[in-house]
Amino acid sequence: MATWRRAVSLLLCIVLIEVHRSLELQVSTMSLVEAHLHSDVVLPCTFSHGSSTLRLDLLAVIWRWGGTVVASYGLKEDLSTPRARLSDVELRHGNASLLLSNITIADQGLYECSIIYPPDQSNGIVELKAMNPPKISIKSRLVTPNTTNTLQCTCSDFYPGTIKISWQRAEEVIKGPREELAEPTENRAFTATSYLLFTPSSKDANVTFSCVAHHVAMKQPERADFQLEFRRRPQIRITPSILTPDKEQTLTCDVDGFYPEGIAVSWVVKGEEISSSKVRRKADGNYRMAEHYVLTPGETDAGQVLSCKIWQEGFEYPLIQEFTVRLEDKSSFLPALIGAMSAVIILALASGIGYLIWKTVQKQKLIVSEIIVPTKIKAGKKVCLTCFIEGSDLKGVTVKWLVNDNLISDELHCDRQDDFNLSLLSNKDTQYRTEMRNIDSHGRKQVLSFLHFEVSLQEHKGAEFKCQVSQEGKITCIEKKTTIAHLTDSSDC
């Protein structure tokens, strides 16, 4: 009998313990939470209690970080810091998770979630770790062919400070992943740079190279693809080849087809260098410039050697094109010229070519220049394109402007010969304004047609502009065109 009573008592104790456990406060958290910098993150903390109804008037929630209360509920004064928040609605369902917004590196650490529901109290710990993927940039893609070059890949603003960087050519690894030295920045993030030394050849043109970053903040490696830009040596041509003695004339050193524009051209005369002129970009993306030297050669200058010297960025030695002064022979030049001219005139008259030459000249009375484009054009800035029209009679001349074959200006007419200045806001597209000016230059009339507009990186980079000139009574329409290839953002240096 006594044994039976002891067994019943033990069973009753077990039941009471289990009932008490079912009424105990239970708190559940996640041991580790990882989040990207400047993102919003939720630190999970849920709780449960055996009572059928949860009374919020009895509940208290306290979140602490490093001993400092960052958010609380149910105390005399609820606390909520600007970037930490609890949800009253979620608390009704046993969810006391903490929302942290715009996290920083300084927010890392252990967070304690304390739940008080009289007579019970329970805690949970959550560790927050911040991370940030790198931003990859290629600092040097301009190379000199057949010379050892250094490519530079910089990974910035990443956290934590361990990173591996590799290089690929056409998706084939040419330098395996290597841990690079990471240096801290002012915002406590890190930056690291990897260098690739190699000798490019013509086979590397239009080939995709890649800098690949391996970092814990990314599920997959991040890559920056790019193609090499090759420095190009120019072609040099000096004109004229023969000079007229005792007459002022200009020697021109034409430097064509080089890239990029970092170049200096000068004439070397008796050991003295004369400074260089401005560079202009061609439609094919290369550059061209001409350096001039004015001289009046005498008989004693014959045989003198002048030099056109080109220093180009990325090349160790300059290009030098020599020019030897050669003078025309005055004694034989005039009779030969007269004889040649006489023969041509006689032949032209005999065969009727004279009439054709006269007719061709008549057609070419209207001369239209190439479109003049400013050297530096930036997005968001106003720009003016200019087209010159010259002739002996410009009455009835009409000018139209087009971009990508779309008419963007109304026709401007030159209907009189005296000076005038017309300005017209286009009805086709109000972002463009055209202007026409008439001037007299040494007996020949000139019309200057201007197109004014504000440059848009999206609309105008690579766009083709056309200036169409026609004259009443003539069938031929003269068209000049250009593109704005070298266009930069207004924020670029």
C-alpha positions as a Python dict, from the first residue, in 0.01 Angstrom:
ca = {
    (1, 'M'): (0, 0, 0),
    (2, 'A'): (279, 243, 92),
    (3, 'T'): (457, 157, -234),
    (4, 'W'): (143, 240, -434),
    (5, 'R'): (108, 576, -259),
    (6, 'R'): (469, 666, -334),
    (7, 'A'): (420, 580, -702),
    (8, 'V'): (108, 799, -721),
    (9, 'S'): (291, 1088, -555),
    (10, 'L'): (584, 1061, -799),
    (11, 'L'): (350, 1058, -1099),
    (12, 'L'): (168, 1364, -968),
    (13, 'C'): (498, 1551, -931),
    (14, 'I'): (594, 1471, -1289),
    (15, 'V'): (258, 1598, -1416),
    (16, 'L'): (293, 1921, -1217),
    (17, 'I'): (648, 1976, -1353),
    (18, 'E'): (530, 1930, -1711),
    (19, 'V'): (236, 2167, -1654),
    (20, 'H'): (476, 2427, -1514),
    (21, 'R'): (708, 2384, -1809),
    (22, 'S'): (419, 2438, -2051),
    (23, 'L'): (347, 2767, -1876),
    (24, 'E'): (713, 2880, -1884),
    (25, 'L'): (825, 3170, -2106),
    (26, 'Q'): (1018, 3041, -2410),
    (27, 'V'): (1243, 3275, -2617),
    (28, 'S'): (1392, 3184, -2955),
    (29, 'T'): (1659, 3378, -3147),
    (30, 'M'): (1906, 3326, -3432),
    (31, 'S'): (2269, 3302, -3327),
    (32, 'L'): (2417, 3489, -3629),
    (33, 'V'): (2275, 3743, -3876),
    (34, 'E'): (2483, 3878, -4168),
    (35, 'A'): (2375, 4189, -4357),
    (36, 'H'): (2512, 4428, -4620),
    (37, 'L'): (2613, 4778, -4521),
    (38, 'H'): (2345, 5047, -4556),
    (39, 'S'): (2069, 4787, -4578),
    (40, 'D'): (1782, 4720, -4334),
    (41, 'V'): (1805, 4403, -4125),
    (42, 'V'): (1575, 4219, -3883),
    (43, 'L'): (1725, 4063, -3568),
    (44, 'P'): (1483, 3775, -3494),
    (45, 'C'): (1344, 3719, -3144),
    (46, 'T'): (1019, 3528, -3085),
    (47, 'F'): (861, 3416, -2757),
    (48, 'S'): (577, 3193, -2637),
    (49, 'H'): (391, 3138, -2309),
    (50, 'G'): (156, 2862, -2201),
    (51, 'S'): (-124, 3100, -2106),
    (52, 'S'): (-417, 3105, -2342),
    (53, 'T'): (-422, 3484, -2376),
    (54, 'L'): (-116, 3709, -2398),
    (55, 'R'): (-164, 4030, -2203),
    (56, 'L'): (42, 4314, -2347),
    (57, 'D'): (-6, 4516, -2029),
    (58, 'L'): (208, 4257, -1849),
    (59, 'L'): (471, 4221, -2126),
    (60, 'A'): (807, 4398, -2130),
    (61, 'V'): (1070, 4373, -2408),
    (62, 'I'): (1422, 4512, -2385),
    (63, 'W'): (1690, 4504, -2660),
    (64, 'R'): (2045, 4578, -2549),
    (65, 'W'): (2366, 4621, -2749),
    (66, 'G'): (2690, 4630, -2556),
    (67, 'G'): (2502, 4713, -2236),
    (68, 'T'): (2312, 5001, -2400),
    (69, 'V'): (1933, 4982, -2441),
    (70, 'V'): (1851, 5046, -2809),
    (71, 'A'): (1476, 4968, -2796),
    (72, 'S'): (1217, 4871, -2533),
    (73, 'Y'): (846, 4809, -2483),
    (74, 'G'): (624, 4788, -2176),
    (75, 'L'): (844, 4993, -1946),
    (76, 'K'): (739, 5326, -1795),
    (77, 'E'): (885, 5498, -2101),
    (78, 'D'): (915, 5300, -2423),
    (79, 'L'): (1250, 5357, -2596),
    (80, 'S'): (1322, 5355, -2968),
    (81, 'T'): (1641, 5492, -3121),
    (82, 'P'): (1616, 5649, -3471),
    (83, 'R'): (1732, 5333, -3651),
    (84, 'A'): (1588, 5065, -3417),
    (85, 'R'): (1218, 4979, -3399),
    (86, 'L'): (979, 4723, -3248),
    (87, 'S'): (633, 4648, -3389),
    (88, 'D'): (331, 4661, -3154),
    (89, 'V'): (131, 4452, -3399),
    (90, 'E'): (394, 4177, -3413),
    (91, 'L'): (428, 4170, -3033),
    (92, 'R'): (66, 4051, -3008),
    (93, 'H'): (175, 3742, -3202),
    (94, 'G'): (486, 3675, -2994),
    (95, 'N'): (729, 3844, -3231),
    (96, 'A'): (972, 4083, -3061),
    (97, 'S'): (1218, 4104, -3352),
    (98, 'L'): (1419, 4425, -3385),
    (99, 'L'): (1434, 4618, -3714),
    (100, 'L'): (1763, 4801, -3771),
    (101, 'S'): (1776, 5038, -4069),
    (102, 'N'): (2078, 5156, -4271),
    (103, 'I'): (2328, 4949, -4077),
    (104, 'T'): (2692, 5054, -4052),
    (105, 'I'): (3012, 4876, -3955),
    (106, 'A'): (2975, 5027, -3606),
    (107, 'D'): (2643, 4842, -3557),
    (108, 'Q'): (2814, 4502, -3541),
    (109, 'G'): (2817, 4302, -3219),
    (110, 'L'): (2602, 4100, -2978),
    (111, 'Y'): (2240, 4204, -2928),
    (112, 'E'): (2045, 4072, -2628),
    (113, 'C'): (1669, 4024, -2647),
    (114, 'S'): (1509, 4017, -2297),
    (115, 'I'): (1142, 3916, -2255),
    (116, 'I'): (967, 3974, -1921),
    (117, 'Y'): (623, 3823, -1858),
    (118, 'P'): (562, 3796, -1483),
    (119, 'P'): (663, 3591, -1309),
    (120, 'D'): (899, 3470, -1587),
    (121, 'Q'): (1192, 3630, -1769),
    (122, 'S'): (1403, 3489, -2052),
    (123, 'N'): (1681, 3611, -2282),
    (124, 'G'): (1825, 3541, -2627),
    (125, 'I'): (2147, 3652, -2798),
    (126, 'V'): (2185, 3753, -3166),
    (127, 'E'): (2520, 3838, -3326),
    (128, 'L'): (2514, 4091, -3612),
    (129, 'K'): (2793, 4090, -3870),
    (130, 'A'): (2813, 4357, -4141),
    (131, 'M'): (2954, 4298, -4489),
    (132, 'N'): (2973, 4481, -4819),
    (133, 'P'): (3066, 4362, -5170),
    (134, 'P'): (3346, 4545, -5354),
    (135, 'K'): (3308, 4802, -5627),
    (136, 'I'): (3542, 4708, -5913),
    (137, 'S'): (3706, 4964, -6139),
    (138, 'I'): (3974, 4936, -6408),
    (139, 'K'): (4213, 5226, -6373),
    (140, 'S'): (4430, 5163, -6681),
    (141, 'R'): (4314, 5004, -7006),
    (142, 'L'): (4525, 5217, -7243),
    (143, 'V'): (4831, 5017, -7355),
    (144, 'T'): (5131, 5047, -7584),
    (145, 'P'): (5164, 4746, -7818),
    (146, 'N'): (5469, 4518, -7798),
    (147, 'T'): (5579, 4682, -7471),
    (148, 'T'): (5540, 4568, -7110),
    (149, 'N'): (5227, 4737, -6971),
    (150, 'T'): (5062, 4738, -6629),
    (151, 'L'): (4686, 4698, -6590),
    (152, 'Q'): (4538, 4809, -6259),
    (153, 'C'): (4216, 4678, -6101),
    (154, 'T'): (4091, 4842, -5782),
    (155, 'C'): (3828, 4693, -5549),
    (156, 'S'): (3687, 4952, -5310),
    (157, 'D'): (3432, 4994, -5029),
    (158, 'F'): (3426, 4625, -4928),
    (159, 'Y'): (3396, 4470, -4582),
    (160, 'P'): (3534, 4260, -4417),
    (161, 'G'): (3887, 4323, -4535),
    (162, 'T'): (3976, 3990, -4696),
    (163, 'I'): (3958, 3969, -5075),
    (164, 'K'): (4105, 3767, -5361),
    (165, 'I'): (4145, 3905, -5714),
    (166, 'S'): (4211, 3717, -6037),
    (167, 'W'): (4252, 3813, -6406),
    (168, 'Q'): (4104, 3652, -6716),
    (169, 'R'): (4150, 3687, -7092),
    (170, 'A'): (3854, 3569, -7301),
    (171, 'E'): (3729, 3390, -6984),
    (172, 'E'): (4056, 3199, -6947),
    (173, 'V'): (4247, 3258, -6624),
    (174, 'I'): (4581, 3432, -6684),
    (175, 'K'): (4644, 3514, -6316),
    (176, 'G'): (4481, 3298, -6049),
    (177, 'P'): (4298, 3424, -5739),
    (178, 'R'): (4541, 3589, -5502),
    (179, 'E'): (4470, 3753, -5168),
    (180, 'E'): (4556, 4120, -5200),
    (181, 'L'): (4661, 4362, -4930),
    (182, 'A'): (4350, 4549, -4812),
    (183, 'E'): (4386, 4899, -4675),
    (184, 'P'): (4121, 5061, -4449),
    (185, 'T'): (3943, 5377, -4559),
    (186, 'E'): (3790, 5663, -4362),
    (187, 'N'): (3450, 5490, -4341),
    (188, 'R'): (3618, 5175, -4198),
    (189, 'A'): (3565, 4981, -4523),
    (190, 'F'): (3860, 4854, -4729),
    (191, 'T'): (4022, 4899, -5068),
    (192, 'A'): (4269, 4673, -5252),
    (193, 'T'): (4446, 4688, -5588),
    (194, 'S'): (4572, 4411, -5816),
    (195, 'Y'): (4825, 4465, -6097),
    (196, 'L'): (4873, 4265, -6417),
    (197, 'L'): (5198, 4300, -6612),
    (198, 'F'): (5187, 4177, -6972),
    (199, 'T'): (5292, 4263, -7327),
    (200, 'P'): (4990, 4316, -7558),
    (201, 'S'): (4999, 4247, -7930),
    (202, 'S'): (4757, 4290, -8219),
    (203, 'K'): (4597, 3958, -8117),
    (204, 'D'): (4464, 4127, -7801),
    (205, 'A'): (4259, 4383, -7994),
    (206, 'N'): (3881, 4346, -7937),
    (207, 'V'): (3945, 4069, -7681),
    (208, 'T'): (3754, 4090, -7351),
    (209, 'F'): (3969, 4101, -7039),
    (210, 'S'): (3821, 4061, -6690),
    (211, 'C'): (3914, 4149, -6334),
    (212, 'V'): (3737, 3906, -6098),
    (213, 'A'): (3684, 3970, -5726),
    (214, 'H'): (3620, 3691, -5474),
    (215, 'H'): (3463, 3815, -5149),
    (216, 'V'): (3249, 3671, -4869),
    (217, 'A'): (2974, 3930, -4930),
    (218, 'M'): (2903, 3780, -5274),
    (219, 'K'): (2753, 3440, -5348),
    (220, 'Q'): (2937, 3438, -5682),
    (221, 'P'): (3258, 3619, -5783),
    (222, 'E'): (3200, 3965, -5927),
    (223, 'R'): (3375, 4068, -6249),
    (224, 'A'): (3451, 4381, -6448),
    (225, 'D'): (3490, 4324, -6823),
    (226, 'F'): (3679, 4560, -7051),
    (227, 'Q'): (3869, 4581, -7378),
    (228, 'L'): (4212, 4731, -7428),
    (229, 'E'): (4267, 5068, -7591),
    (230, 'F'): (4582, 5076, -7801),
    (231, 'R'): (4807, 5375, -7842),
    (232, 'R'): (4864, 5446, -8212),
    (233, 'R'): (5162, 5611, -8374),
    (234, 'P'): (5076, 5878, -8634),
    (235, 'Q'): (5162, 5910, -9000),
    (236, 'I'): (5368, 6224, -9073),
    (237, 'R'): (5363, 6424, -9395),
    (238, 'I'): (5542, 6755, -9460),
    (239, 'T'): (5420, 6985, -9741),
    (240, 'P'): (5513, 7143, -9973),
    (241, 'S'): (5820, 6950, -10080),
    (242, 'I'): (5974, 7236, -10284),
    (243, 'L'): (5983, 7601, -10174),
    (244, 'T'): (5986, 7924, -10372),
    (245, 'P'): (6291, 8138, -10299),
    (246, 'D'): (6250, 8487, -10146),
    (247, 'K'): (5876, 8438, -10085),
    (248, 'E'): (5697, 8394, -9752),
    (249, 'Q'): (5531, 8051, -9735),
    (250, 'T'): (5413, 7795, -9481),
    (251, 'L'): (5554, 7451, -9412),
    (252, 'T'): (5293, 7213, -9270),
    (253, 'C'): (5370, 6904, -9062),
    (254, 'D'): (5051, 6695, -9084),
    (255, 'V'): (5028, 6439, -8801),
    (256, 'D'): (4742, 6198, -8863),
    (257, 'G'): (4587, 5884, -8710),
    (258, 'F'): (4730, 5888, -8356),
    (259, 'Y'): (4555, 5788, -8031),
    (260, 'P'): (4500, 5915, -7766),
    (261, 'E'): (4528, 6293, -7788),
    (262, 'G'): (4825, 6319, -7548),
    (263, 'I'): (5078, 6439, -7806),
    (264, 'A'): (5312, 6735, -7861),
    (265, 'V'): (5428, 6841, -8208),
    (266, 'S'): (5693, 7103, -8274),
    (267, 'W'): (5923, 7225, -8546),
    (268, 'V'): (6294, 7212, -8470),
    (269, 'V'): (6474, 7495, -8649),
    (270, 'K'): (6846, 7541, -8580),
    (271, 'G'): (6807, 7352, -8252),
    (272, 'E'): (6509, 7556, -8128),
    (273, 'E'): (6167, 7393, -8077),
    (274, 'I'): (5851, 7579, -8172),
    (275, 'S'): (5539, 7493, -7964),
    (276, 'S'): (5256, 7277, -8090),
    (277, 'S'): (4901, 7345, -8213),
    (278, 'K'): (4562, 7211, -8109),
    (279, 'V'): (4449, 6853, -8166),
    (280, 'R'): (4120, 6758, -8327),
    (281, 'R'): (3941, 6421, -8322),
    (282, 'K'): (3846, 6247, -8646),
    (283, 'A'): (3527, 6056, -8719),
    (284, 'D'): (3708, 5720, -8680),
    (285, 'G'): (3800, 5806, -8320),
    (286, 'N'): (4168, 5877, -8391),
    (287, 'Y'): (4324, 6222, -8373),
    (288, 'R'): (4486, 6459, -8619),
    (289, 'M'): (4677, 6784, -8593),
    (290, 'A'): (4897, 7007, -8804),
    (291, 'E'): (5190, 7223, -8699),
    (292, 'H'): (5287, 7514, -8922),
    (293, 'Y'): (5612, 7702, -8972),
    (294, 'V'): (5628, 8024, -9173),
    (295, 'L'): (5954, 8104, -9348),
    (296, 'T'): (6101, 8307, -9635),
    (297, 'P'): (6386, 8095, -9770),
    (298, 'G'): (6681, 8250, -9949),
    (299, 'E'): (6943, 8092, -10169),
    (300, 'T'): (7166, 8032, -9867),
    (301, 'D'): (6891, 7824, -9698),
    (302, 'A'): (6903, 7553, -9964),
    (303, 'G'): (7002, 7223, -9808),
    (304, 'Q'): (6910, 7333, -9455),
    (305, 'V'): (6752, 7050, -9254),
    (306, 'L'): (6438, 7121, -9046),
    (307, 'S'): (6266, 6861, -8827),
    (308, 'C'): (5908, 6791, -8722),
    (309, 'K'): (5929, 6631, -8376),
    (310, 'I'): (5645, 6432, -8214),
    (311, 'W'): (5642, 6336, -7847),
    (312, 'Q'): (5364, 6088, -7772),
    (313, 'E'): (5246, 5967, -7432),
    (314, 'G'): (5334, 5604, -7363),
    (315, 'F'): (5633, 5590, -7600),
    (316, 'E'): (5989, 5632, -7479),
    (317, 'Y'): (6132, 5799, -7790),
    (318, 'P'): (5993, 6075, -8012),
    (319, 'L'): (5915, 6047, -8383),
    (320, 'I'): (6125, 6282, -8597),
    (321, 'Q'): (6052, 6361, -8961),
    (322, 'E'): (6330, 6560, -9130),
    (323, 'F'): (6277, 6809, -9412),
    (324, 'T'): (6555, 6935, -9638),
    (325, 'V'): (6496, 7277, -9790),
    (326, 'R'): (6483, 7254, -10171),
    (327, 'L'): (6425, 7566, -10380),
    (328, 'E'): (6267, 7609, -10724),
    (329, 'D'): (6496, 7703, -11011),
    (330, 'K'): (6381, 8054, -11109),
    (331, 'S'): (6558, 8052, -11444),
    (332, 'S'): (6372, 7752, -11578),
    (333, 'F'): (6051, 7773, -11384),
    (334, 'L'): (5875, 8059, -11566),
    (335, 'P'): (5932, 7948, -11927),
    (336, 'A'): (5836, 7593, -11840),
    (337, 'L'): (5521, 7715, -11667),
    (338, 'I'): (5423, 7939, -11959),
    (339, 'G'): (5482, 7657, -12206),
    (340, 'A'): (5278, 7410, -12001),
    (341, 'M'): (4991, 7655, -11962),
    (342, 'S'): (4990, 7733, -12332),
    (343, 'A'): (4979, 7366, -12422),
    (344, 'V'): (4690, 7304, -12187),
    (345, 'I'): (4491, 7602, -12315),
    (346, 'I'): (4542, 7506, -12677),
    (347, 'L'): (4445, 7145, -12611),
    (348, 'A'): (4138, 7249, -12408),
    (349, 'L'): (4015, 7484, -12679),
    (350, 'A'): (4081, 7229, -12952),
    (351, 'S'): (3888, 6952, -12784),
    (352, 'G'): (3608, 7156, -12629),
    (353, 'I'): (3727, 7083, -12276),
    (354, 'G'): (3738, 7455, -12207),
    (355, 'Y'): (3360, 7468, -12208),
    (356, 'L'): (3334, 7176, -11966),
    (357, 'I'): (3586, 7337, -11731),
    (358, 'W'): (3390, 7661, -11740),
    (359, 'K'): (3066, 7479, -11669),
    (360, 'T'): (3220, 7289, -11376),
    (361, 'V'): (3354, 7608, -11224),
    (362, 'Q'): (3012, 7768, -11254),
    (363, 'K'): (2857, 7480, -11061),
    (364, 'Q'): (3115, 7509, -10787),
    (365, 'K'): (3052, 7875, -10719),
    (366, 'L'): (2866, 7773, -10402),
    (367, 'I'): (3124, 7647, -10150),
    (368, 'V'): (3017, 7481, -9824),
    (369, 'S'): (3267, 7410, -9545),
    (370, 'E'): (3278, 7105, -9322),
    (371, 'I'): (3074, 7139, -9001),
    (372, 'I'): (3288, 7296, -8731),
    (373, 'V'): (3253, 7122, -8394),
    (374, 'P'): (3409, 7249, -8066),
    (375, 'T'): (3706, 7045, -7941),
    (376, 'K'): (3558, 6974, -7595),
    (377, 'I'): (3189, 6894, -7558),
    (378, 'K'): (3028, 6806, -7224),
    (379, 'A'): (2676, 6683, -7150),
    (380, 'G'): (2446, 6944, -7002),
    (381, 'K'): (2640, 7230, -7161),
    (382, 'K'): (2535, 7449, -7456),
    (383, 'V'): (2717, 7397, -7784),
    (384, 'C'): (2719, 7561, -8126),
    (385, 'L'): (2785, 7385, -8460),
    (386, 'T'): (2885, 7609, -8751),
    (387, 'C'): (2861, 7572, -9129),
    (388, 'F'): (3015, 7829, -9372),
    (389, 'I'): (2861, 7897, -9716),
    (390, 'E'): (3056, 8109, -9963),
    (391, 'G'): (2989, 8228, -10319),
    (392, 'S'): (2969, 8520, -10554),
    (393, 'D'): (2588, 8522, -10534),
    (394, 'L'): (2410, 8373, -10230),
    (395, 'K'): (2061, 8496, -10310),
    (396, 'G'): (1808, 8214, -10266),
    (397, 'V'): (2036, 8000, -10049),
    (398, 'T'): (1847, 7776, -9805),
    (399, 'V'): (2000, 7598, -9504),
    (400, 'K'): (1851, 7302, -9315),
    (401, 'W'): (1990, 7108, -9014),
    (402, 'L'): (1922, 6739, -8947),
    (403, 'V'): (2022, 6495, -8674),
    (404, 'N'): (2011, 6123, -8751),
    (405, 'D'): (1827, 6216, -9075),
    (406, 'N'): (1549, 6388, -8878),
    (407, 'L'): (1484, 6753, -8968),
    (408, 'I'): (1538, 6958, -8652),
    (409, 'S'): (1528, 7313, -8791),
    (410, 'D'): (1302, 7523, -9005),
    (411, 'E'): (1451, 7647, -9330),
    (412, 'L'): (1649, 7970, -9313),
    (413, 'H'): (1653, 8168, -9639),
    (414, 'C'): (1910, 8415, -9763),
    (415, 'D'): (1685, 8645, -9971),
    (416, 'R'): (1897, 8961, -9995),
    (417, 'Q'): (2261, 9058, -10033),
    (418, 'D'): (2303, 9318, -9756),
    (419, 'D'): (2415, 9228, -9404),
    (420, 'F'): (2157, 9050, -9192),
    (421, 'N'): (2126, 8836, -8881),
    (422, 'L'): (1840, 8585, -8853),
    (423, 'S'): (1767, 8379, -8542),
    (424, 'L'): (1491, 8119, -8528),
    (425, 'L'): (1372, 7873, -8262),
    (426, 'S'): (1295, 7547, -8440),
    (427, 'N'): (930, 7448, -8470),
    (428, 'K'): (1042, 7092, -8537),
    (429, 'D'): (1217, 7048, -8203),
    (430, 'T'): (1223, 7339, -7958),
    (431, 'Q'): (1551, 7231, -7799),
    (432, 'Y'): (1733, 7354, -8112),
    (433, 'R'): (1784, 7713, -8229),
    (434, 'T'): (1926, 7808, -8570),
    (435, 'E'): (2092, 8134, -8666),
    (436, 'M'): (2213, 8276, -8996),
    (437, 'R'): (2453, 8566, -9053),
    (438, 'N'): (2557, 8726, -9381),
    (439, 'I'): (2898, 8894, -9424),
    (440, 'D'): (3103, 9032, -9713),
    (441, 'S'): (3463, 8907, -9737),
    (442, 'H'): (3684, 9058, -10012),
    (443, 'G'): (3406, 9074, -10267),
    (444, 'R'): (3271, 8724, -10200),
    (445, 'K'): (2960, 8671, -9993),
    (446, 'Q'): (2964, 8443, -9688),
    (447, 'V'): (2672, 8300, -9492),
    (448, 'L'): (2737, 8153, -9148),
    (449, 'S'): (2474, 7906, -9030),
    (450, 'F'): (2475, 7818, -8658),
    (451, 'L'): (2294, 7539, -8472),
    (452, 'H'): (2260, 7602, -8095),
    (453, 'F'): (2146, 7335, -7848),
    (454, 'E'): (2213, 7187, -7506),
    (455, 'V'): (2405, 6860, -7526),
    (456, 'S'): (2244, 6539, -7398),
    (457, 'L'): (2470, 6236, -7335),
    (458, 'Q'): (2187, 5997, -7424),
    (459, 'E'): (2063, 6176, -7739),
    (460, 'H'): (2378, 6319, -7892),
    (461, 'K'): (2668, 6080, -7827),
    (462, 'G'): (2743, 5927, -8166),
    (463, 'A'): (2457, 6120, -8330),
    (464, 'E'): (2509, 6231, -8692),
    (465, 'F'): (2444, 6599, -8767),
    (466, 'K'): (2389, 6722, -9123),
    (467, 'C'): (2393, 7069, -9273),
    (468, 'Q'): (2208, 7076, -9610),
    (469, 'V'): (2258, 7376, -9836),
    (470, 'S'): (2062, 7441, -10156),
    (471, 'Q'): (2013, 7739, -10385),
    (472, 'E'): (1709, 7840, -10582),
    (473, 'G'): (1741, 7747, -10947),
    (474, 'K'): (2010, 7481, -10887),
    (475, 'I'): (1941, 7110, -10870),
    (476, 'T'): (2243, 7012, -10661),
    (477, 'C'): (2203, 7009, -10280),
    (478, 'I'): (2531, 7022, -10089),
    (479, 'E'): (2538, 6818, -9768),
    (480, 'K'): (2801, 6816, -9493),
    (481, 'K'): (2786, 6586, -9192),
    (482, 'T'): (2965, 6516, -8867),
    (483, 'T'): (2924, 6315, -8548),
    (484, 'I'): (2985, 6403, -8184),
    (485, 'A'): (3200, 6102, -8096),
    (486, 'H'): (3405, 6245, -7808),
    (487, 'L'): (3130, 6342, -7562),
    (488, 'T'): (3182, 6329, -7185),
    (489, 'D'): (2961, 6368, -6882),
    (490, 'S'): (2962, 6718, -6734),
    (491, 'S'): (3094, 6576, -6405),
    (492, 'D'): (3408, 6431, -6569),
    (493, 'C'): (3740, 6606, -6505),
}
